[in-house]
Amino acid sequence: MTALETDVVVVGVGSVGSMASWQLASRGQRVIGIDRFSIPGPFSAYAGESRIFRKVYAEGGHYTPLLQRSQDLWRELEKVTGTELLSTTGAVTIYDDHNPRLASLLAAGKDNGLDYELLRGDEARAKYPEHVIRDTDVTILDPEGGYLKSEKAVTAALAEAARLGARFLGNRKAQSVEKHGDRYLVRTDQEEITASRVIISQGNGAGALCKELGVHLSVLPQILTWFPAADPATFCREDMPVFLRRAEEDGRPDKAQFYGFPSADGWTVKVVASIFLDEVESMEKPHTWDPQHLNTIRAWVREFIPGLVPEPLRVAVCADGHLPDATGLLGMVPGMEGVVAAAGFSGHGFKMASALGAVAADLVLDGTTDTDVSFMNPARFLGPDARLSSLALS
């Protein structure tokens, strides 16, 4: 078996691992990144062209420092690679006026001094003509929102890391991380790598890691859909924001929840139902879906975005790793100083991936970070005295 040596091993180089590799390499570290798929690969959580970026965040204002750092780092990655990654189109959220999430969304904006615009009725209908806006709807525009070209961003970060000396090894399975004197031994099915530091960022493949940390990771596939526009110009205008919609009024049987983007190709629009398929063990094999899922998003498009032809022309599958509290694991593994876990971001991690990777690099190199991620403590599901000396990764 091949024996290798480096400063930092990054196990899993998808959304977060690619960004951590870039950050580590930019700080002069020797990096080896390993992944169970090709690098970059088609089965990671970042698949499917784009992801929404938001600053005014219904999930809570405690994410604001991460989101601000992410925004800065996306711009930095654009600058160093000469690649456009983050399009600031604005992000509009459309809620029923009694939706319980409305208060947390507004609080995230107010408490953190973020700009937003709230409109109803005719004003909202005039500003967002592509949407059906009912009298009971409230629209909240986050002017700093937009979308990320997710696959392009990961590829750019990997290329910059490689330019700075990082080495990437794809199509191998990480098996374990073990203490090896004052260093760590990362075993794969093809080599053993000795390093001073390790970041474990396996995305939807982090089930074994999460089990070691006392929690179950649910791997939930999601179907992504693209619809043709009857009048493409409507969905290509410069001032069309990305959108998120929740229609949950009393008596509605299906509680419509979906999100979408301006057209990226000039004639189709990505609109995705916030519905996940049944849990799977892994994404290593292609997955099928129930046609009923497409019926649901067809119906929502027909009702709320009448300018689209309600028949998807393109379908793709991605899968996220979800934790019971919908909050990721990011921090030092208890008992293993120098090993950082970064996993389980529950479908809302990509917008923050650049900062999550940078925080992982901070922690693995310095043991601390200026960005508050204490709410993601990976030891929170273990007992307070838990100490680990090795990790099974498969």
C-alpha positions as CSV (number, residue, x, y, z in Angstrom):
1,M,0.0,0.0,0.0
2,T,1.3,3.5,-0.9
3,A,2.5,5.7,2.0
4,L,2.1,9.4,1.6
5,E,2.9,12.4,3.9
6,T,1.5,15.9,4.0
7,D,0.5,18.8,6.3
8,V,-3.3,18.5,6.0
9,V,-5.6,15.8,4.6
10,V,-9.0,16.9,3.4
11,V,-11.4,13.9,3.3
12,G,-14.1,14.8,0.9
13,V,-13.5,17.7,-1.5
14,G,-17.0,18.7,-2.5
15,S,-18.8,21.9,-1.4
16,V,-16.8,22.5,1.8
17,G,-13.7,20.4,1.2
18,S,-12.9,22.2,-2.1
19,M,-13.1,25.6,-0.3
20,A,-11.0,24.3,2.7
21,S,-8.4,23.0,0.3
22,W,-8.2,26.4,-1.4
23,Q,-7.9,28.2,1.9
24,L,-5.2,25.8,3.3
25,A,-3.2,26.0,0.1
26,S,-3.4,29.8,0.1
27,R,-1.9,29.8,3.6
28,G,1.1,27.8,2.5
29,Q,0.0,24.3,3.6
30,R,0.7,21.1,1.8
31,V,-2.7,19.6,1.1
32,I,-3.9,16.2,-0.1
33,G,-7.6,16.0,-0.9
34,I,-9.3,12.6,-1.3
35,D,-12.8,11.8,-2.4
36,R,-14.9,8.7,-3.1
37,F,-15.9,10.1,-6.5
38,S,-14.0,11.9,-9.3
39,I,-12.8,15.4,-8.5
40,P,-14.9,17.4,-9.3
41,G,-17.7,14.8,-9.5
42,P,-21.3,14.5,-10.6
43,F,-22.9,13.1,-7.4
44,S,-22.1,15.7,-4.7
45,A,-24.6,18.0,-3.0
46,Y,-23.5,20.9,-5.3
47,A,-24.9,19.2,-8.4
48,G,-27.4,21.0,-10.6
49,E,-25.9,24.3,-11.8
50,S,-26.9,26.8,-9.1
51,R,-27.7,27.5,-5.5
52,I,-29.4,30.5,-3.8
53,F,-27.4,33.0,-1.8
54,R,-29.2,35.0,0.9
55,K,-28.2,37.4,3.6
56,V,-31.6,38.0,5.3
57,Y,-32.0,34.5,6.5
58,A,-35.1,32.9,8.0
59,E,-33.0,30.2,9.5
60,G,-31.7,32.8,12.0
61,G,-29.5,35.8,12.3
62,H,-26.8,33.8,14.0
63,Y,-25.8,32.7,10.5
64,T,-25.1,36.4,9.5
65,P,-21.3,36.4,10.3
66,L,-20.9,33.2,8.2
67,L,-22.9,34.7,5.4
68,Q,-21.0,37.9,5.4
69,R,-17.7,36.1,5.3
70,S,-18.9,33.8,2.6
71,Q,-19.9,36.8,0.4
72,D,-16.4,38.3,0.8
73,L,-14.8,34.9,0.0
74,W,-16.9,34.3,-3.0
75,R,-15.7,37.7,-4.3
76,E,-12.1,36.8,-3.5
77,L,-12.4,33.5,-5.3
78,E,-13.8,35.3,-8.3
79,K,-10.9,37.7,-8.3
80,V,-8.1,35.1,-8.0
81,T,-9.6,32.8,-10.6
82,G,-11.1,35.4,-13.0
83,T,-14.5,33.5,-12.8
84,E,-17.9,34.9,-12.2
85,L,-19.5,32.9,-9.5
86,L,-22.0,35.0,-7.5
87,S,-24.7,36.9,-9.3
88,T,-26.4,39.5,-7.1
89,T,-29.9,39.6,-8.5
90,G,-31.7,40.1,-5.2
91,A,-33.7,37.3,-3.5
92,V,-37.4,37.6,-2.9
93,T,-39.2,35.5,-0.4
94,I,-43.0,35.2,-0.8
95,Y,-44.9,34.1,2.3
96,D,-48.5,34.0,3.5
97,D,-48.9,37.0,5.8
98,H,-49.5,34.7,8.8
99,N,-46.5,32.3,8.1
100,P,-44.6,31.7,11.3
101,R,-41.3,32.0,9.5
102,L,-42.0,35.6,8.5
103,A,-41.1,36.9,11.9
104,S,-37.8,35.2,12.0
105,L,-37.0,36.4,8.5
106,L,-37.7,40.0,9.4
107,A,-35.8,39.7,12.7
108,A,-32.8,38.4,10.9
109,G,-32.8,41.6,8.8
110,K,-33.6,44.0,11.6
111,D,-31.3,42.6,14.2
112,N,-28.3,42.5,11.9
113,G,-28.8,45.9,10.2
114,L,-29.5,44.3,6.8
115,D,-31.4,46.0,4.1
116,Y,-34.7,44.5,2.9
117,E,-37.9,45.7,1.2
118,L,-41.4,44.5,2.2
119,L,-44.2,44.8,-0.4
120,R,-47.8,43.6,-0.7
121,G,-50.6,43.7,-3.2
122,D,-50.4,45.8,-6.3
123,E,-46.9,47.1,-5.5
124,A,-45.6,43.5,-5.2
125,R,-47.5,42.4,-8.4
126,A,-45.9,45.3,-10.3
127,K,-42.4,44.5,-9.1
128,Y,-42.6,40.7,-9.5
129,P,-44.9,40.2,-12.6
130,E,-43.7,36.6,-13.2
131,H,-45.3,35.5,-9.9
132,V,-48.9,35.2,-8.9
133,I,-49.1,37.5,-5.8
134,R,-52.3,37.1,-3.8
135,D,-53.7,39.8,-1.5
136,T,-52.7,37.6,1.5
137,D,-49.0,37.4,0.3
138,V,-46.1,39.3,1.7
139,T,-42.9,39.7,-0.4
140,I,-39.5,40.5,1.3
141,L,-36.6,41.4,-1.0
142,D,-33.1,40.8,0.2
143,P,-31.1,43.1,-2.2
144,E,-27.8,41.3,-1.4
145,G,-29.2,37.9,-2.3
146,G,-28.7,36.1,-5.6
147,Y,-27.3,32.8,-6.8
148,L,-24.1,30.9,-7.0
149,K,-22.9,28.8,-9.9
150,S,-22.3,25.9,-7.6
151,E,-20.5,23.4,-9.9
152,K,-18.4,26.2,-11.4
153,A,-17.5,27.5,-7.9
154,V,-16.2,24.1,-6.7
155,T,-14.2,23.6,-9.9
156,A,-12.7,27.1,-9.5
157,A,-11.7,26.4,-5.9
158,L,-10.1,23.1,-6.8
159,A,-8.2,24.6,-9.7
160,E,-6.8,27.4,-7.5
161,A,-5.9,25.0,-4.7
162,A,-4.1,22.8,-7.3
163,R,-2.3,25.9,-8.7
164,L,-1.0,26.5,-5.2
165,G,0.3,23.0,-4.9
166,A,-2.7,20.9,-3.5
167,R,-2.9,17.3,-4.7
168,F,-6.2,15.5,-5.3
169,L,-6.9,11.8,-5.3
170,G,-10.3,10.7,-6.5
171,N,-12.2,7.4,-6.7
172,R,-11.0,6.0,-3.4
173,K,-12.8,5.3,-0.1
174,A,-11.6,6.8,3.2
175,Q,-11.7,4.1,5.8
176,S,-10.4,5.7,9.1
177,V,-8.5,8.4,10.8
178,E,-6.2,7.2,13.7
179,K,-3.8,8.9,16.0
180,H,-0.2,8.0,15.0
181,G,2.1,9.4,17.6
182,D,1.7,13.2,17.4
183,R,0.2,13.0,14.0
184,Y,-2.7,11.3,12.3
185,L,-2.9,8.4,9.8
186,V,-5.7,8.5,7.2
187,R,-6.3,5.1,5.7
188,T,-8.0,4.7,2.3
189,D,-8.5,1.6,0.2
190,Q,-5.4,2.6,-1.8
191,E,-3.0,4.4,0.5
192,E,-2.1,5.5,4.0
193,I,-1.5,9.2,4.4
194,T,0.3,10.7,7.5
195,A,-0.5,14.3,8.3
196,S,-0.5,16.8,11.2
197,R,-4.1,17.9,10.6
198,V,-7.2,16.4,9.0
199,I,-10.5,18.0,7.8
200,I,-13.4,15.6,7.3
201,S,-15.9,17.1,4.9
202,Q,-17.6,14.2,3.3
203,G,-20.9,15.8,2.5
204,N,-23.7,13.2,1.9
205,G,-21.1,10.5,2.4
206,A,-20.5,11.5,6.1
207,G,-22.8,8.9,7.6
208,A,-20.1,6.9,9.4
209,L,-18.5,10.1,10.7
210,C,-21.8,11.3,12.1
211,K,-22.4,8.0,13.7
212,E,-19.1,8.3,15.5
213,L,-20.2,11.7,16.7
214,G,-23.5,10.3,18.1
215,V,-26.0,11.4,15.5
216,H,-27.7,9.9,12.4
217,L,-27.1,11.6,9.0
218,S,-30.2,11.3,6.8
219,V,-29.2,11.3,3.1
220,L,-32.2,12.7,1.2
221,P,-32.2,13.0,-2.6
222,Q,-33.9,16.0,-4.2
223,I,-35.2,16.2,-7.7
224,L,-34.1,19.4,-9.6
225,T,-36.3,20.6,-12.5
226,W,-36.0,23.1,-15.3
227,F,-39.1,24.4,-17.2
228,P,-39.3,26.3,-20.6
229,A,-40.5,29.8,-20.5
230,A,-43.5,30.8,-22.8
231,D,-41.8,34.3,-23.1
232,P,-38.1,33.9,-22.2
233,A,-37.5,37.6,-22.0
234,T,-39.7,37.7,-18.8
235,F,-37.3,35.4,-17.0
236,C,-34.0,36.9,-18.4
237,R,-34.5,40.5,-17.3
238,E,-31.7,41.9,-15.2
239,D,-33.9,42.9,-12.3
240,M,-35.5,39.5,-11.8
241,P,-34.5,38.1,-8.4
242,V,-34.1,34.5,-7.3
243,F,-37.2,33.5,-5.4
244,L,-38.4,31.3,-2.5
245,R,-42.1,30.7,-1.9
246,R,-44.1,29.1,0.9
247,A,-47.9,28.9,0.5
248,E,-49.2,27.4,3.7
249,E,-52.5,29.0,4.3
250,D,-55.3,27.2,6.2
251,G,-57.1,24.6,4.2
252,R,-54.3,24.2,1.6
253,P,-53.6,20.4,1.2
254,D,-50.1,20.6,-0.2
255,K,-48.4,23.6,1.4
256,A,-46.5,24.7,-1.6
257,Q,-42.8,25.2,-1.0
258,F,-40.4,25.8,-3.9
259,Y,-37.6,28.1,-5.1
260,G,-36.1,29.2,-8.4
261,F,-33.8,31.3,-10.4
262,P,-33.7,33.7,-13.4
263,S,-33.0,31.9,-16.6
264,A,-29.4,30.8,-17.0
265,D,-29.6,29.7,-20.6
266,G,-32.1,32.2,-22.0
267,W,-35.1,30.0,-22.3
268,T,-35.5,27.5,-19.4
269,V,-36.0,28.3,-15.7
270,K,-34.8,26.2,-12.8
271,V,-37.7,25.7,-10.3
272,V,-37.3,23.2,-7.5
273,A,-39.8,21.8,-5.0
274,S,-38.6,21.8,-1.4
275,I,-39.5,18.1,-1.2
276,F,-37.0,15.3,-0.5
277,L,-37.3,11.7,-1.5
278,D,-37.0,8.8,0.8
279,E,-33.7,8.4,2.7
280,V,-31.0,6.4,0.9
281,E,-27.8,4.8,2.2
282,S,-25.6,6.5,-0.3
283,M,-25.4,8.3,-3.7
284,E,-23.0,5.8,-5.2
285,K,-25.7,4.4,-7.5
286,P,-28.2,6.3,-9.7
287,H,-31.6,6.9,-8.0
288,T,-35.1,6.9,-9.5
289,W,-38.0,8.9,-8.3
290,D,-41.8,8.7,-8.1
291,P,-43.5,10.5,-11.0
292,Q,-45.8,12.0,-8.3
293,H,-42.9,14.3,-7.3
294,L,-43.0,15.8,-10.8
295,N,-46.8,16.1,-10.6
296,T,-46.4,18.3,-7.5
297,I,-43.9,20.8,-8.9
298,R,-45.9,20.9,-12.2
299,A,-49.0,21.9,-10.2
300,W,-47.2,24.6,-8.3
301,V,-45.6,26.1,-11.4
302,R,-49.0,26.1,-13.1
303,E,-50.6,27.9,-10.2
304,F,-47.9,30.4,-9.2
305,I,-45.7,31.0,-12.3
306,P,-48.0,30.9,-15.3
307,G,-45.4,32.2,-17.6
308,L,-43.7,28.9,-17.6
309,V,-44.7,25.8,-19.5
310,P,-45.5,23.4,-16.6
311,E,-43.7,20.4,-18.1
312,P,-40.0,20.0,-17.0
313,L,-37.5,19.6,-19.9
314,R,-34.6,18.7,-17.7
315,V,-34.4,16.7,-14.5
316,A,-31.4,16.1,-12.2
317,V,-30.8,14.5,-8.8
318,C,-28.7,15.8,-5.9
319,A,-28.7,14.7,-2.3
320,D,-28.0,16.5,1.0
321,G,-27.1,15.1,4.4
322,H,-29.6,16.2,7.0
323,L,-29.2,16.2,10.8
324,P,-32.1,16.2,13.3
325,D,-31.7,19.8,14.3
326,A,-31.0,21.0,10.7
327,T,-27.6,22.5,11.9
328,G,-24.3,21.4,10.6
329,L,-21.3,19.9,12.5
330,L,-18.3,22.2,12.3
331,G,-15.5,22.1,14.8
332,M,-12.8,20.0,16.5
333,V,-13.5,16.3,17.1
334,P,-13.4,15.9,20.9
335,G,-10.2,14.1,21.9
336,M,-8.6,14.6,18.5
337,E,-6.9,18.0,18.5
338,G,-6.1,18.8,14.9
339,V,-9.1,16.9,13.4
340,V,-12.0,19.0,12.3
341,A,-15.5,17.7,11.3
342,A,-17.5,19.7,8.7
343,A,-20.7,17.8,7.7
344,G,-24.5,17.7,7.8
345,F,-25.4,21.1,6.6
346,S,-29.0,20.0,5.9
347,G,-29.5,21.4,2.5
348,H,-28.6,25.0,3.3
349,G,-24.8,24.9,3.4
350,F,-23.6,25.8,-0.1
351,K,-24.3,29.5,0.2
352,M,-21.9,29.4,3.1
353,A,-19.5,26.9,1.8
354,S,-16.6,29.3,1.2
355,A,-16.8,30.5,4.8
356,L,-17.3,27.0,6.2
357,G,-14.2,25.9,4.4
358,A,-12.3,28.9,5.7
359,V,-13.5,28.3,9.3
360,A,-12.4,24.7,9.0
361,A,-9.0,25.9,7.9
362,D,-8.8,28.4,10.8
363,L,-9.7,25.7,13.3
364,V,-7.4,23.0,12.0
365,L,-4.4,25.4,11.8
366,D,-5.0,27.7,14.8
367,G,-7.5,25.9,17.0
368,T,-9.8,28.9,16.9
369,T,-11.7,31.2,14.5
370,D,-13.0,34.7,14.6
371,T,-16.3,33.6,13.0
372,D,-18.8,32.3,15.5
373,V,-19.7,28.7,14.8
374,S,-20.2,27.6,18.4
375,F,-23.8,26.6,17.6
376,M,-22.4,23.9,15.2
377,N,-20.2,22.2,17.9
378,P,-19.7,18.6,16.6
379,A,-19.6,17.3,20.2
380,R,-23.2,18.4,21.0
381,F,-24.7,14.9,20.4
382,L,-22.0,13.2,22.6
383,G,-21.7,13.2,26.3
384,P,-19.8,16.1,27.8
385,D,-16.8,13.9,28.7
386,A,-16.6,12.1,25.4
387,R,-13.1,11.7,23.9
388,L,-12.4,9.9,20.7
389,S,-9.0,8.6,19.5
390,S,-10.0,7.3,16.1
391,L,-12.8,7.6,13.6
392,A,-14.3,5.1,11.3
393,L,-15.2,6.8,8.0
394,S,-16.9,3.9,6.1
